[in-house]
Amino acid sequence: MLKYLSLCLLACMVAITAIGQVVPGAPGTACTNIGQNPSTAFPVCGTKVFGQNTVPACGGNQVFGASCGSIVLDDRFPYWYKFTCFEPGTLGFVITPNDITDDYDWQLWDVTGRNVNDVYVNNNKMFLACNWSGEGGATGTSSAGSNVNVCDGMGRPLFSAMPKLIKGHEYLLLISHFTPSQSGYQLEFKGGTASITDTLQPRLKQAAYNCGPYTVTLKLNKKMQCSTLAADGSDFYIASGAANIIGASSVCSGFDMDSVVLQLDRPLPAGTHSVVVKLGTDNNTILDICGSGLPVASAMNFVVLLPAPVPYDSIAPIGCSPNSIKVVFRDAIRCSSVAPNGSDFQLMGPAGVWITGVTTSCANGLTKEIILNLNAPVNIAAGFTLTLVRGTDNNTLLSECHIETPPGGVEAFNTLPPVNADFTYNVTLACSGNGVAFMHDGNNFTDTWHWFVDGQLANSVQNPSIIFAGGAPKHIELAVTNGLCFDTATADITFANHQVADFTMMRDLLCPEDFGMFFDKSQGNIISRRWEFGNGSTSNQLNPPPQMYRQRIMAEQRVPVLLITENDYTCLDTAIQYITLVSSCYTDVPTAFTPNGDGQNDFLYPLSGYKSKDLDFRVFNRAGNQVFHSTNWTHKWDGTINGRKADVGTYAWMLRYTNKETGQQYFLKGTSVLIR
């Protein structure tokens, strides 16, 4: 029994070790070599066999896309490959470990138009095929495969079904090494019907001259291998011999590039020139992924224009109280040609204003604007001229092509003093409306006025007069400008004759036994008031005595209550509210109702529930089944059950409610007869 148990434990340990995909975490350090990350993946030409002698220990980042449940799949000891489909069909490939017992896994994504690093994002929807079998040996895709999605585990097939590729789409292949060793593999694409071999012959697509650093930039018709570019520029020469190529560089994205920059030893004269391909000191031209090179003696023409100076013709709009002047150029100038003390410019105008230095924002030694700093803000109305001269550095300004802008150019500008929006006003009081006359001095060339009352534009003249009805306080704001400078000022205006007639009521609904009670809440210097209660009584007291309404009505009745106030300016104001009089506030349920639509006793409900709260009204048939329920006394039973007329007869009811003024709780029950 003990031997059997030991064998079982040993088998379990071997199984756990073999199923590498269930073990999360990085097996090594960060992957930094070219080809070990999606962004630096090896470009693939289908006609080649790719060999990797060793696979450095790194990776362990989870990848997504395969339908393997909760199993964690990661890029262990990884290498990545990218390729494009040039002819549609199926993809066949074989990964053969150098040590045939090694466990290699792989996964394929369609990354067309996507960020290749999205393979690390869950639900990336780019998955195409995979094989994460825990078995050792050659793996890949073949016609014998039955499933494009083979998950981890022992006994899983090593070959997946061949996925279908789409012409023009881009693909990314991960090869992950689960076996904890650095032994490599061979990758060969074969057996499928799709073509991932680029048949487009390399050629020069475009050439352009740059007179700043004296370079020629070549654009290629497709991606080429960075490693095949001779750094000394010997892959090319200038046909005219007017300059020599002394170096070459490119911006590589992983392994490949699509442009080359050739450094020249001198500027080229104006005219048409040609750059020609030749074998470099590395004994080849630039090669594409499949090893095809730019044809020797192929050439690309380009035009060198006669360099022209950058014109001095623009100053940015001058603001209020400027302490600097921004000079703007249509083309780039060399920052090194700008005199730091600002002596490239001569400022003419009123005494006491001069240039103290310059500020430039440069990129690659070039800029399109210069800020001339002044000794102090200019707060006067004046005209200035700014003339381009040769500075203390013995030049004006130089273009990117080292051509000097001729001195003598003149640009003019004007300044204005700051404006002040402070204003005064006079108030004229009247019961019909208070008048306010506003005044602004208009100094410092102010030419625009915007008057706002409580946030709304009210007038646009310098000195408006405005009538305000009602006497309520007003918030005034004035915004002024002279075209360069802006300012705002505010004032809050109150009116001595302001009054608001207002009152509150203890109740807005009166039962026959209730009193109406009213409380003055008027604002202002009130000297007299008159109450009219709608019951024939009046009062001039601040808070009048309770009022009795001896209503003899069959239905609700609304009665107006008025408060008329007078202030010390003999101005009147009136407030009006309504109270509702009802004939009864005794809550009960009628003993019979006739739901025949004649407008008389058509409903069963708690009558006069004006003072009820927390109401609960239920009606039951003779079998004890509830046929109606309401928590609002105005929600009435119309004598129907589920849309059908209820039978004639006696119905029981129960009513619970609380008097909202006294808090007393009531429970009533009884019967009512439905009569048709």
C-alpha positions in Angstrom: 0.0 0.0 0.0 2.9 2.4 0.9 4.6 1.7 -2.4 1.4 2.4 -4.3 1.1 5.7 -2.5 4.7 6.7 -3.2 4.2 5.9 -6.9 1.0 8.0 -7.0 2.8 11.0 -5.4 5.7 10.7 -7.8 3.3 10.6 -10.8 1.4 13.7 -9.5 4.7 15.6 -9.1 5.8 14.8 -12.6 2.4 15.8 -14.0 2.5 19.2 -12.1 6.0 19.8 -13.4 5.1 18.9 -17.0 2.0 21.1 -17.2 3.9 24.4 -17.4 1.0 26.6 -18.2 -0.7 26.3 -14.8 2.4 27.8 -13.1 2.2 31.6 -13.1 5.1 34.0 -12.6 8.2 35.1 -14.6 10.8 32.3 -14.9 13.5 34.8 -15.6 14.4 38.5 -16.0 12.8 41.1 -18.2 13.1 40.4 -21.9 15.3 43.1 -23.5 16.9 41.4 -26.5 15.6 42.1 -30.0 12.9 39.6 -30.9 11.9 38.9 -27.2 9.0 41.4 -27.2 6.1 41.9 -29.6 7.3 45.4 -30.6 10.7 44.0 -31.7 9.5 40.8 -33.3 11.6 39.1 -36.0 10.3 39.9 -39.5 9.6 36.6 -41.4 10.2 35.7 -45.0 8.5 32.4 -45.7 11.4 31.1 -47.8 13.8 30.9 -44.9 14.3 28.5 -41.9 14.8 30.5 -38.7 17.1 29.1 -36.1 17.5 30.1 -32.4 20.4 28.3 -30.8 19.5 29.5 -27.2 16.5 31.0 -25.6 17.5 33.2 -22.6 15.5 32.9 -19.4 13.0 35.8 -19.2 9.4 36.6 -19.7 6.5 35.0 -17.8 3.9 37.6 -18.9 0.4 36.4 -19.3 -1.0 36.3 -22.8 -4.6 36.1 -23.8 -6.9 34.9 -26.6 -6.8 31.1 -26.3 -10.0 29.4 -25.1 -8.4 27.5 -22.2 -10.6 28.5 -19.3 -8.9 29.8 -16.2 -5.5 28.4 -17.2 -2.7 31.0 -17.1 -0.7 31.0 -20.4 2.5 33.0 -20.5 5.5 33.9 -22.8 8.3 31.9 -21.2 11.8 32.2 -22.6 10.0 33.8 -25.6 10.8 34.8 -29.1 8.3 36.6 -31.4 7.9 36.6 -35.2 5.8 39.0 -37.4 4.8 38.5 -41.0 2.3 39.6 -43.6 0.0 37.5 -45.8 0.7 38.2 -49.5 -1.6 35.4 -50.9 -4.5 34.0 -48.9 -4.7 30.4 -47.7 -3.7 28.2 -44.8 -0.6 28.6 -42.7 1.7 25.6 -42.1 4.8 25.7 -39.9 7.0 23.4 -37.8 8.9 24.2 -34.6 11.6 21.6 -34.1 13.4 21.7 -30.7 17.2 21.2 -30.8 16.6 18.9 -27.9 13.6 16.9 -29.3 12.3 16.2 -25.8 11.8 19.9 -25.0 8.3 21.3 -24.6 7.7 24.2 -27.0 4.4 26.0 -27.1 3.1 28.7 -29.5 0.2 31.1 -30.2 -0.7 33.1 -33.3 -2.6 36.5 -33.4 -4.0 38.6 -36.2 -2.6 42.1 -35.3 -3.8 44.0 -38.3 -4.4 47.6 -37.3 -3.8 46.8 -33.6 -1.2 47.6 -31.0 0.9 44.4 -30.9 1.2 44.7 -27.1 -2.6 44.0 -26.9 -1.7 40.3 -26.8 -1.2 41.0 -23.0 -4.8 42.4 -22.8 -7.7 40.2 -21.9 -10.5 39.8 -24.5 -8.1 41.1 -27.2 -10.2 39.3 -29.9 -7.1 38.9 -32.1 -6.5 35.2 -31.4 -6.1 32.9 -34.4 -4.5 29.6 -33.3 -2.4 28.0 -30.6 -0.8 24.8 -29.2 0.0 24.7 -25.5 0.4 20.8 -25.3 2.5 19.6 -22.4 4.2 17.0 -24.6 7.8 17.4 -25.8 8.7 17.2 -29.5 8.1 19.1 -32.7 5.0 21.2 -32.8 3.2 23.5 -35.2 0.3 23.3 -37.7 -0.5 20.7 -40.2 -3.3 19.2 -42.3 -3.5 16.4 -39.6 -4.5 18.9 -36.9 -8.1 18.8 -35.9 -8.4 22.0 -33.8 -6.8 25.5 -34.0 -7.1 25.9 -30.2 -5.1 23.2 -28.4 -4.8 23.9 -24.7 -2.2 22.8 -22.1 -1.8 19.3 -20.6 -0.3 15.9 -21.2 -1.7 13.8 -24.0 -2.7 16.8 -26.1 -1.8 16.7 -29.8 1.4 18.6 -30.7 0.0 19.8 -34.1 -3.0 22.2 -34.4 -5.1 22.6 -37.5 -3.8 25.1 -40.0 -5.4 28.6 -39.6 -6.6 30.6 -42.6 -4.7 33.8 -43.4 -6.2 36.8 -45.1 -4.4 38.7 -47.8 -2.9 42.0 -46.5 -3.3 41.1 -42.8 -0.4 41.2 -40.4 0.3 38.4 -37.9 2.3 37.8 -34.7 3.6 34.4 -33.6 4.8 33.7 -30.1 7.2 30.7 -29.4 7.3 30.0 -25.7 9.7 27.4 -24.2 8.2 25.7 -21.1 11.1 23.3 -20.5 13.5 25.1 -18.0 16.6 25.1 -20.3 18.1 27.5 -22.9 18.2 24.9 -25.7 16.9 26.5 -28.9 14.8 25.4 -31.9 14.3 25.6 -35.7 11.3 27.3 -37.2 10.2 26.5 -40.7 7.1 27.6 -42.6 5.8 24.8 -44.9 2.8 22.8 -45.7 0.2 25.6 -46.0 -1.2 27.3 -49.1 -0.8 30.9 -48.0 2.2 32.9 -49.0 4.1 35.0 -46.5 6.9 35.7 -48.9 7.2 39.3 -50.1 7.7 39.3 -53.8 7.9 43.1 -54.2 11.4 44.0 -55.4 13.2 46.6 -53.3 13.7 50.0 -54.8 14.1 53.7 -53.9 10.8 55.5 -53.7 11.7 59.1 -53.0 14.7 61.3 -52.2 14.8 64.8 -50.6 17.6 67.2 -49.8 18.0 69.0 -46.5 20.3 72.0 -46.5 20.5 72.4 -42.7 22.6 69.4 -41.7 23.4 68.7 -45.4 21.6 65.4 -45.7 19.7 63.4 -48.3 16.7 61.4 -47.0 15.8 58.3 -48.9 12.3 56.7 -48.7 12.2 53.0 -49.5 9.3 51.2 -51.1 9.0 48.7 -48.2 10.6 47.6 -44.9 14.3 46.6 -45.2 16.8 45.1 -42.8 18.5 47.7 -40.6 21.6 45.5 -40.2 22.3 45.6 -44.0 22.8 49.4 -44.1 26.5 50.4 -44.2 27.0 53.0 -41.5 29.7 54.8 -43.6 27.2 55.5 -46.3 29.1 53.4 -48.9 25.8 51.8 -50.2 25.2 55.1 -52.1 27.0 57.9 -53.9 26.0 61.3 -55.4 26.3 61.0 -59.2 27.4 64.6 -59.8 30.3 64.3 -57.3 29.3 67.7 -55.9 29.4 66.2 -52.4 30.6 63.0 -50.7 28.4 60.7 -48.6 30.2 60.3 -45.2 27.6 58.4 -43.2 24.2 56.8 -43.2 21.6 56.2 -40.4 18.0 55.1 -40.1 15.3 54.9 -37.5 14.8 51.1 -36.9 11.6 49.6 -35.6 13.0 46.4 -34.2 14.8 44.8 -37.2 13.6 46.9 -40.1 13.4 50.4 -41.6 11.8 52.2 -44.5 13.9 55.3 -44.7 17.7 56.2 -44.7 19.4 59.5 -44.0 22.7 60.1 -45.8 25.1 62.6 -44.4 27.1 64.8 -46.8 30.4 66.5 -46.4 29.3 69.8 -47.9 26.1 71.5 -49.2 24.9 70.7 -52.7 24.5 73.5 -55.3 21.1 74.3 -56.7 19.9 72.0 -59.5 18.9 68.4 -60.1 21.0 65.7 -58.5 20.9 61.9 -58.3 21.7 59.4 -55.6 22.9 56.0 -56.9 22.9 52.5 -55.3 26.2 50.6 -55.1 27.7 47.7 -53.1 28.8 49.0 -49.8 31.9 48.1 -47.7 29.7 45.3 -46.3 29.7 43.8 -49.8 25.9 44.2 -50.3 23.3 46.9 -50.9 20.4 47.2 -48.5 18.5 43.9 -48.3 14.9 43.2 -47.6 13.7 40.4 -45.2 14.0 37.8 -47.9 17.5 38.9 -48.8 16.7 40.7 -52.0 18.7 44.0 -52.3 18.3 47.4 -53.9 19.5 47.0 -57.5 23.0 48.2 -58.1 23.1 51.3 -60.2 19.5 52.1 -59.6 19.1 55.8 -58.9 16.6 58.4 -57.6 16.7 62.1 -58.6 16.0 65.0 -56.3 16.0 68.8 -56.7 18.1 71.2 -54.6 16.5 74.7 -54.6 18.4 77.9 -54.4 18.4 78.7 -50.6 16.4 81.8 -49.7 16.4 83.9 -46.5 13.6 83.7 -44.1 11.6 86.9 -44.4 11.1 89.2 -41.4 7.5 90.2 -41.8 5.3 89.4 -38.8 4.8 90.4 -35.1 2.3 88.6 -33.0 -0.7 90.8 -31.8 0.4 93.1 -29.0 -1.5 92.7 -25.7 -2.3 95.0 -22.8 0.7 96.4 -20.9 3.2 94.3 -23.0 6.5 93.4 -21.4 7.6 91.5 -24.4 7.2 91.3 -28.2 6.9 88.1 -30.1 8.4 88.0 -33.6 7.0 85.2 -35.7 8.7 83.6 -38.8 7.0 81.5 -41.6 10.1 79.2 -41.8 12.6 78.0 -39.2 15.7 80.0 -38.3 18.8 78.9 -36.5 18.7 79.6 -32.8 22.5 80.0 -32.8 22.1 83.1 -35.0 19.9 84.9 -32.5 21.9 87.4 -30.4 21.0 86.6 -26.7 21.0 90.4 -25.9 18.3 91.1 -28.5 20.7 93.3 -30.6 19.3 91.8 -33.8 16.4 94.2 -33.4 16.3 98.0 -32.9 13.2 99.3 -31.1 12.2 102.9 -31.8 9.5 104.7 -29.8 9.1 106.8 -26.7 12.1 107.0 -24.4 12.3 104.7 -21.5 11.4 101.5 -23.4 14.2 99.1 -24.6 15.0 95.5 -25.3 16.8 93.6 -22.5 17.2 90.2 -24.1 15.5 87.3 -26.0 13.8 84.1 -25.2 13.7 81.3 -27.7 12.1 77.8 -27.7 14.3 75.6 -29.9 13.8 72.1 -31.4 16.9 70.6 -33.0 18.5 74.0 -33.0 15.6 75.7 -34.9 12.8 78.0 -34.0 10.0 79.9 -35.7 9.5 82.6 -33.0 11.6 85.0 -30.9 10.4 86.7 -27.8 12.0 90.1 -27.2 11.9 91.0 -23.5 11.4 94.6 -22.5 12.7 96.5 -19.5 9.2 97.1 -18.1 5.5 96.8 -19.2 4.4 99.5 -21.6 1.4 101.4 -20.1 1.2 104.3 -22.5 -0.4 105.1 -25.8 2.4 105.1 -28.3 3.6 103.9 -31.7 6.7 101.8 -32.1 8.8 100.4 -34.9 11.0 97.2 -34.7 13.8 97.1 -37.2 15.9 94.0 -38.1 19.7 94.8 -37.8 23.0 93.0 -37.5 23.5 92.3 -33.9 26.6 92.1 -31.8 27.1 88.6 -33.2 27.7 90.3 -36.6 24.7 88.8 -38.4 20.9 89.2 -38.5 19.2 85.8 -38.5 20.1 82.7 -40.4 17.8 80.3 -42.1 18.1 76.5 -41.6 20.2 76.6 -44.8 22.5 79.3 -43.2 21.2 82.1 -45.4 21.0 85.5 -43.7 17.8 87.5 -43.6 18.7 91.0 -45.1 18.8 93.8 -42.4 16.5 96.8 -42.6 13.1 95.2 -42.4 10.6 97.2 -40.3 7.5 96.2 -38.5 5.3 98.7 -36.6 3.0 98.2 -33.6 1.0 100.4 -31.2 0.3 100.2 -27.5 -2.5 101.5 -25.3 -2.7 102.2 -21.6 -4.8 99.9 -19.3 -8.5 100.8 -18.8 -10.3 101.0 -15.5 -13.9 99.8 -15.4 -14.8 101.6 -12.1 -18.2 103.4 -12.4 -20.5 105.6 -10.4 -24.3 105.8 -10.3 -27.3 107.9 -9.1 -30.5 106.4 -7.9 -34.0 108.0 -8.3 -36.7 106.3 -6.2 -40.3 105.9 -7.4 -43.1 103.5 -6.7 -43.6 102.9 -10.5 -39.9 101.9 -10.8 -36.5 103.0 -9.5 -34.2 104.7 -12.0 -30.5 104.4 -11.9 -28.1 106.6 -14.0 -24.7 104.9 -14.6 -21.5 106.8 -15.4 -18.1 105.7 -16.7 -15.3 108.2 -17.4 -14.2 106.6 -20.7 -10.6 107.3 -20.0 -7.6 105.6 -21.7 -9.3 105.3 -25.1 -12.1 103.1 -23.8 -14.5 102.4 -26.7 -16.6 99.4 -25.6 -19.0 99.1 -22.6 -21.1 96.1 -21.6 -23.4 96.6 -18.6 -24.7 93.4 -17.0 -27.6 93.2 -14.5 -27.8 90.0 -12.5 -25.7 88.3 -15.1 -27.7 89.4 -18.2 -26.5 92.0 -20.7 -28.7 95.1 -20.2 -26.9 97.9 -22.1 -23.9 98.7 -24.3 -23.6 102.5 -24.1 -21.1 104.5 -22.0 -23.6 106.1 -19.6 -27.0 104.3 -19.6 -30.1 105.0 -17.5 -32.1 101.9 -16.5 -35.5 101.6 -14.7 -35.8 98.7 -12.3 -39.4 97.6 -11.3 -40.1 96.1 -7.9 -37.2 97.5 -6.0 -35.3 94.3 -5.5 -31.5 94.6 -5.0 -29.4 94.4 -8.3 -25.9 93.1 -9.0 -24.3 95.3 -11.7 -21.1 94.4 -13.7 -19.4 96.6 -16.2 -16.9 95.2 -18.7 -14.8 97.7 -20.8 -12.0 97.6 -23.4 -10.0 99.9 -25.6 -9.3 97.1 -28.1 -6.1 95.9 -26.3 -6.8 96.2 -22.6 -9.8 94.9 -20.7 -11.2 95.4 -17.2 -14.4 94.7 -15.2 -16.0 96.3 -12.1 -19.1 95.3 -10.0 -21.5 96.9 -7.6 -24.5 95.8 -5.6 -27.3 98.3 -5.5 -30.1 98.3 -2.9 -33.2 100.5 -3.0 -34.6 102.2 0.2 -38.2 101.8 -1.0 -37.8 98.1 -1.5 -40.7 96.1 0.0 -42.2 92.6 -0.6 -45.7 91.8 0.8 -45.6 88.2 2.0 -47.3 85.9 4.5 -47.7 82.3 5.6 -50.7 80.3 6.6 -50.9 77.6 9.3 -53.2 75.6 7.1 -54.2 75.9 3.5 -57.2 73.6 3.9 -59.8 74.3 6.6 -62.4 71.9 8.0 -65.6 73.4 9.5 -64.1 73.3 13.0 -60.7 74.8 11.9 -59.4 78.4 12.3 -57.4 80.2 9.7 -54.1 81.6 11.1 -51.9 84.0 9.1 -48.4 85.4 9.8 -46.9 88.4 8.2 -43.5 87.8 6.5 -43.3 91.0 4.5 -39.9 92.8 3.9 -39.1 96.5 3.8 -39.9 99.5 6.0 -43.7 98.7 6.3 -45.8 101.5 7.9 -49.3 100.0 7.3 -50.9 96.8 6.2 -54.4 95.6 5.4 -55.6 92.0 5.6 -58.6 90.7 3.6 -59.4 87.2 4.6 -62.2 86.3 2.2 -64.7 85.7 5.0 -65.8 89.4 5.2 -63.3 90.3 7.9 -60.3 92.6 7.6 -57.4 93.5 9.9 -54.4 95.9 10.1 -52.4 94.0 12.6 -49.0 92.5 12.0 -50.2 89.0 12.9 -54.0 89.1 12.8 -56.3 87.0 15.1 -57.5 83.5 14.0 -60.2 83.6 11.4 -63.4 81.5 11.4 -65.0 80.3 8.2 -68.6 79.1 8.7 -68.8 77.3 5.4 -72.0 75.7 4.3 -70.8 74.1 1.1 -71.3 70.8 -0.6 -68.0 70.8 -2.4 -64.5 72.3 -1.9 -64.2 76.0 -2.3 -61.1 78.2 -2.8 -61.1 81.5 -1.0 -58.5 84.3 -1.6 -56.6 85.9 1.3 -54.9 89.2 0.6 -52.2 91.2 2.4 -51.7 94.8 1.2 -48.6 96.6 2.5 -47.5 100.3 2.4 -43.9 101.5 3.0 -42.6 104.9 4.1 -42.4 106.0 0.4 -46.2 105.4 0.2 -45.6 102.5 -2.2 -48.0 99.6 -2.1 -47.5 95.9 -2.6 -50.0 93.0 -2.5 -49.6 89.3 -1.7 -52.4 86.8 -2.4 -52.8 83.1 -1.4 -55.7 80.8 -1.4 -57.2 78.5 1.3 -59.5 75.6 0.5 -62.7 75.2 2.5 -64.3 71.7 2.8 -67.7 70.7 4.1 -66.4 67.9 6.3 -63.1 66.3 7.5 -64.8 63.3 9.2 -63.3 60.2 7.5 -65.6 57.3 7.0 -66.8 54.8 4.3 -70.3 55.0 2.8 -72.6 52.0 3.3 -73.5 51.7 -0.4 -72.4 52.9 -3.8 -73.8 52.7 -7.3 -71.0 52.5 -10.0 -73.3 53.2 -12.9 -71.5 56.3 -14.3 -74.3 58.8 -13.4 -71.9 61.0 -11.4 -73.6 60.1 -8.1 -72.0 57.7 -5.6 -70.0 56.0 -8.4 -67.1 55.0 -6.2 -66.3 53.4 -2.9 -63.5 55.2 -0.9 -62.8 56.8 2.5 -64.7 60.1 2.5 -63.1 63.4 3.5 -59.7 62.0 4.3 -58.1 65.5 4.2 -56.3 65.0 7.6 -55.4 61.4 7.1 -51.9 60.0 6.6 -50.5 56.4 6.5 -53.8 55.4 5.1 -54.6 51.8 4.2 -58.0 50.9 2.7 -58.9 47.4 1.6 -62.1 45.8 0.1 -63.0 42.1 0.3 -65.7 40.0 -1.4 -67.9 37.4 0.5 -65.2 34.8 0.0 -62.7 36.9 1.9 -60.6 37.7 -1.2 -59.2 41.2 -1.5 -60.6 43.0 -4.5 -59.2 46.5 -4.0 -56.4 48.2 -2.1 -55.4 51.8 -1.8 -53.0 54.0 0.3 -54.4 57.2 -1.0 -58.0 58.3 0.0 -58.5 59.9 -3.4 -57.8 56.6 -5.1 -61.3 55.1 -5.4 -62.8 51.7 -6.1 -64.9 51.8 -9.3 -66.7 48.5 -8.7 -64.5 46.4 -11.1 -62.3 43.4 -10.5 -59.5 42.9 -13.1 -61.3 45.2 -15.5 -64.7 43.4 -15.2 -67.8 44.6 -13.3 -68.0 43.1 -9.8 -71.1 41.3 -8.8 -73.9 43.2 -7.0 -73.9 42.5 -3.3 -72.2 43.2 0.0 -68.5 43.8 0.3 -66.4 44.1 3.5 -63.8 46.8 4.0 -61.1 47.8 6.5 -59.6 51.2 7.0 -56.5 52.3 8.9 -55.2 55.9 9.1 -53.5 58.4 11.4 -54.8 62.0 11.9 -51.8 64.0 10.8 -52.6 66.9 13.2 -53.3 65.0 16.4 -51.3 61.8 15.6 -54.3 59.6 16.7 -54.5 56.3 14.9 -57.8 54.9 13.7 -58.9 51.4 12.6 -62.4 51.1 11.0 -64.2 48.2 9.4 -67.6 47.7 7.9 -69.6 46.7 4.9 -70.9 48.4 1.8 -73.4 47.3 -0.7 -72.7 47.5 -4.4 -75.9 48.5 -6.3 -76.3 48.8 -10.0 
